[in-house]
Amino acid sequence: MIYNCVIVKNIIHIHDEICGHASNKLETVVVYALKHHYQKLVYSEHCPLDDNKIIFRPSHDEIKDLRQRIDKFNKQYQGKLLIEFGYEAEYPKAHRAYFQNLVHDSKIDYLIFGNHFYGDQWKTHRLIMDCTHSKQDLDEYYEYAKDAISSGIFSLFAHPDIWLGSYHKWDDAAIKLTDDLIKLCIQYDMPMGFNANGMHRERDGFNYPSELFWKRIVGTKAKVIIEADAHDLETLSEEWLALAQKEAVRIGLKSNLIDDIKLKYFKKK
């Protein structure tokens, strides 16, 4: 089903307070969702790591507890509201096996690709949104995206334009990366997330969602979805999602917009 400038009832990409930089509480989100007749909430919490020495990651115990509470609400409100649960994860080469093994994690059902770091994320806090400055950085970003999307384990490419806010120039290298990412997503039928949370940022053309980036998608067969990336109730609200949708339509993405993603559910061992 294609967007027709109406508020979607499937809220994609939600974070909980356990990630360390969100204020959402599951119980409050559920009450809000029921009040506004949302049909589905797609939680995608930041993936915890074994040593958890990286910023903004919940612990495995916190994830286990959150999943148990989600299961409880799914039983309580069956037929009224569905809450899905997975991770927003990177896909670093040095720890590929770790991420591939996540598909057998009983606490989650799917992954979305949200690339936040360059290099080995266990050892560096080199954030893509702050440290993208060279063509080499752009090449590295593309290789990460290609590896993740072609792996077949991810259901969504979240904020694919996150790098532009730091690169902050629209040169031949930026245009090439954008076009290559679009081709990659079309090839693997990977939806891209037009990030509503990013609407908080200064609208300078570069900060995500970047008009420069998304205009290159107009007229292609790429699939685009409004992802809430909700860290608080404001970015979960109908008003905020409508704002992001209006911006996407203004850019020219109306024919690219879809109202739900097909999650790639994991088969448990």
C-alpha positions as CSV (number, residue, x, y, z in Angstrom):
1,M,0.0,0.0,0.0
2,I,1.4,3.4,-0.9
3,Y,1.2,6.5,1.2
4,N,-1.5,9.0,0.2
5,C,-0.7,11.8,2.7
6,V,-2.4,10.0,5.5
7,I,-0.9,9.0,8.9
8,V,0.5,5.5,8.9
9,K,-0.5,3.2,11.6
10,N,2.6,1.0,11.5
11,I,5.3,2.8,13.5
12,I,8.7,1.8,12.3
13,H,12.0,2.0,14.4
14,I,11.3,2.7,18.1
15,H,13.8,2.9,21.0
16,D,13.4,2.4,24.7
17,E,15.0,4.3,27.6
18,I,17.3,1.3,28.1
19,C,19.5,2.5,25.2
20,G,20.6,5.4,27.4
21,H,19.6,8.2,25.1
22,A,15.8,7.8,24.8
23,S,13.0,8.7,27.2
24,N,10.4,6.3,25.9
25,K,9.0,3.8,28.4
26,L,7.3,0.8,26.9
27,E,4.2,1.1,29.1
28,T,3.8,4.8,28.1
29,V,4.3,4.0,24.4
30,V,1.7,1.2,24.6
31,V,-0.9,3.6,26.1
32,Y,-0.2,6.2,23.5
33,A,-0.4,3.7,20.7
34,L,-3.8,2.3,21.8
35,K,-5.1,5.9,22.3
36,H,-4.1,6.8,18.7
37,H,-5.2,3.5,17.2
38,Y,-1.8,2.5,16.0
39,Q,-1.8,-1.1,14.6
40,K,1.9,-2.1,14.9
41,L,5.0,-0.9,16.7
42,V,8.3,-2.0,15.3
43,Y,10.9,-1.8,18.1
44,S,14.5,-1.9,16.9
45,E,16.7,-1.3,19.9
46,H,20.5,-0.7,19.6
47,C,22.2,-4.0,19.6
48,P,24.0,-4.9,22.9
49,L,27.5,-6.1,22.7
50,D,29.3,-8.8,24.7
51,D,31.5,-6.3,26.5
52,N,29.2,-3.3,26.0
53,K,32.0,-0.8,26.0
54,I,30.4,1.2,23.2
55,I,28.0,4.1,23.8
56,F,24.3,3.9,23.9
57,R,23.8,0.2,24.2
58,P,21.5,-1.7,26.6
59,S,22.7,-4.8,28.4
60,H,21.6,-8.3,27.5
61,D,19.6,-8.5,30.7
62,E,17.8,-5.2,29.9
63,I,16.9,-6.6,26.4
64,K,15.6,-9.8,28.0
65,D,13.4,-7.9,30.4
66,L,12.1,-5.6,27.6
67,R,11.2,-8.6,25.4
68,Q,9.3,-10.3,28.2
69,R,7.3,-7.1,28.8
70,I,6.6,-6.8,25.1
71,D,5.4,-10.4,25.0
72,K,3.1,-9.7,27.9
73,F,1.5,-6.7,26.1
74,N,1.1,-8.7,22.9
75,K,-1.0,-11.2,24.7
76,Q,-2.9,-8.6,26.6
77,Y,-3.8,-6.6,23.5
78,Q,-4.0,-9.3,20.9
79,G,-6.0,-8.2,17.9
80,K,-5.6,-4.5,18.9
81,L,-1.9,-3.9,18.8
82,L,1.1,-5.9,17.6
83,I,4.6,-5.0,19.0
84,E,7.5,-6.5,17.0
85,F,11.0,-6.6,18.5
86,G,14.5,-6.7,17.0
87,Y,17.8,-4.8,16.8
88,E,19.1,-1.8,15.0
89,A,22.6,-3.2,14.3
90,E,25.8,-2.5,12.4
91,Y,27.7,-5.2,10.4
92,P,31.5,-4.8,11.0
93,K,33.8,-7.2,9.2
94,A,35.9,-7.9,12.3
95,H,32.8,-9.3,14.1
96,R,30.7,-10.7,11.3
97,A,30.1,-14.0,13.0
98,Y,28.6,-12.2,16.1
99,F,26.1,-10.4,14.0
100,Q,25.2,-13.4,11.9
101,N,24.6,-15.4,15.1
102,L,22.0,-12.8,16.1
103,V,19.6,-14.5,13.8
104,H,19.4,-17.3,16.3
105,D,18.9,-15.0,19.4
106,S,15.6,-16.0,21.0
107,K,15.1,-12.5,22.3
108,I,14.8,-10.9,18.8
109,D,13.0,-11.6,15.6
110,Y,14.7,-9.4,13.0
111,L,17.5,-6.8,12.3
112,I,17.5,-3.4,10.7
113,F,20.7,-1.9,9.4
114,G,21.7,1.3,11.2
115,N,25.3,2.1,10.5
116,H,26.7,4.5,13.2
117,F,30.5,3.8,13.3
118,Y,33.6,3.4,11.2
119,G,36.0,0.6,11.8
120,D,35.9,-1.9,14.6
121,Q,33.0,-0.6,16.8
122,W,34.3,-2.4,19.8
123,K,37.4,-0.2,19.9
124,T,36.4,3.2,18.4
125,H,33.7,5.7,18.9
126,R,34.3,7.2,15.5
127,L,30.7,8.2,14.7
128,I,29.7,8.4,11.0
129,M,27.5,11.3,11.7
130,D,30.4,13.3,13.1
131,C,33.5,11.9,11.4
132,T,32.8,11.6,7.7
133,H,35.2,14.0,5.9
134,S,36.9,12.3,3.0
135,K,36.2,10.3,-0.1
136,Q,37.9,7.4,1.7
137,D,35.2,7.7,4.4
138,L,32.5,7.6,1.7
139,D,34.1,4.5,0.1
140,E,34.2,2.8,3.5
141,Y,30.6,3.7,4.2
142,Y,29.5,2.1,0.9
143,E,31.4,-1.1,1.5
144,Y,29.7,-1.5,5.0
145,A,26.3,-0.9,3.4
146,K,27.0,-3.3,0.6
147,D,28.1,-6.0,3.0
148,A,25.1,-5.6,5.2
149,I,22.4,-5.2,2.6
150,S,23.7,-8.2,0.5
151,S,23.9,-10.4,3.6
152,G,20.1,-10.9,3.5
153,I,19.6,-10.6,7.2
154,F,18.4,-7.0,7.4
155,S,14.9,-5.7,6.8
156,L,15.5,-1.9,6.5
157,F,18.3,0.5,5.8
158,A,17.8,3.1,8.5
159,H,18.9,6.7,7.9
160,P,21.0,5.9,4.8
161,D,21.9,9.6,4.5
162,I,23.4,10.0,8.0
163,W,26.9,10.6,6.6
164,L,26.0,13.8,4.8
165,G,25.5,15.9,7.9
166,S,29.2,15.5,8.6
167,Y,30.6,15.4,5.0
168,H,28.6,18.6,4.4
169,K,29.3,19.0,0.7
170,W,27.5,17.9,-2.4
171,D,30.4,17.0,-4.7
172,D,30.9,14.2,-7.2
173,A,31.9,11.8,-4.5
174,A,28.7,12.4,-2.5
175,I,26.5,12.1,-5.6
176,K,28.2,8.9,-6.6
177,L,27.8,7.4,-3.1
178,T,24.1,8.4,-3.1
179,D,23.4,6.9,-6.5
180,D,25.4,3.7,-5.6
181,L,23.4,3.3,-2.4
182,I,20.1,3.7,-4.3
183,K,21.1,1.1,-6.9
184,L,22.1,-1.3,-4.1
185,C,18.8,-0.9,-2.3
186,I,16.9,-1.4,-5.6
187,Q,19.0,-4.5,-6.4
188,Y,18.2,-6.1,-3.0
189,D,14.7,-4.7,-2.6
190,M,15.8,-3.0,0.6
191,P,13.5,-0.2,1.9
192,M,15.3,3.0,3.0
193,G,14.2,4.9,6.1
194,F,13.3,8.6,5.7
195,N,14.1,9.5,9.3
196,A,11.4,11.5,11.2
197,N,13.7,11.9,14.2
198,G,16.1,13.7,12.0
199,M,13.5,16.4,11.5
200,H,14.7,17.9,14.8
201,R,18.0,18.8,13.1
202,E,18.6,22.1,11.3
203,R,17.2,21.8,7.8
204,D,20.3,22.8,5.9
205,G,20.0,20.3,3.1
206,F,22.7,18.0,4.5
207,N,21.5,16.9,7.9
208,Y,19.3,13.8,7.7
209,P,16.8,13.5,6.2
210,S,18.8,15.3,3.5
211,E,16.9,16.8,0.7
212,L,20.0,16.5,-1.5
213,F,20.1,12.8,-0.9
214,W,16.4,12.0,-1.2
215,K,15.9,14.0,-4.4
216,R,18.2,11.5,-6.2
217,I,15.6,8.8,-5.4
218,V,12.8,10.6,-7.2
219,G,11.8,8.7,-10.3
220,T,13.6,5.5,-9.3
221,K,12.1,2.2,-8.1
222,A,13.6,2.5,-4.6
223,K,11.2,1.9,-1.7
224,V,11.1,4.5,1.0
225,I,9.3,4.4,4.4
226,I,8.9,7.0,7.1
227,E,10.8,5.6,10.0
228,A,10.0,7.2,13.3
229,D,13.3,6.4,15.0
230,A,11.3,7.4,18.0
231,H,13.3,8.2,21.2
232,D,10.4,10.1,22.8
233,L,6.7,10.4,22.4
234,E,7.0,13.5,20.2
235,T,8.7,11.5,17.4
236,L,6.1,8.8,17.9
237,S,3.2,11.3,17.4
238,E,0.9,11.6,14.5
239,E,1.9,15.2,14.1
240,W,5.6,14.5,13.9
241,L,5.2,11.6,11.5
242,A,2.9,13.8,9.4
243,L,5.6,16.5,9.3
244,A,8.2,14.0,8.0
245,Q,5.7,12.6,5.5
246,K,4.9,16.0,4.2
247,E,8.6,16.8,3.7
248,A,9.1,13.5,1.8
249,V,6.1,14.3,-0.4
250,R,7.4,17.8,-1.0
251,I,10.7,16.5,-2.1
252,G,8.9,14.3,-4.7
253,L,8.9,10.9,-3.0
254,K,5.2,10.2,-3.0
255,S,5.4,7.3,-5.5
256,N,8.3,5.8,-3.6
257,L,6.6,5.7,-0.2
258,I,5.3,2.5,1.3
259,D,3.5,2.2,4.6
260,D,5.0,-1.0,6.0
261,I,8.2,-3.1,5.6
262,K,8.3,-6.9,5.2
263,L,10.3,-8.0,8.2
264,K,12.8,-10.9,7.6
265,Y,11.9,-13.1,10.6
266,F,14.6,-15.3,12.0
267,K,14.3,-19.1,12.2
268,K,15.4,-20.2,15.7
269,K,17.6,-23.2,16.2
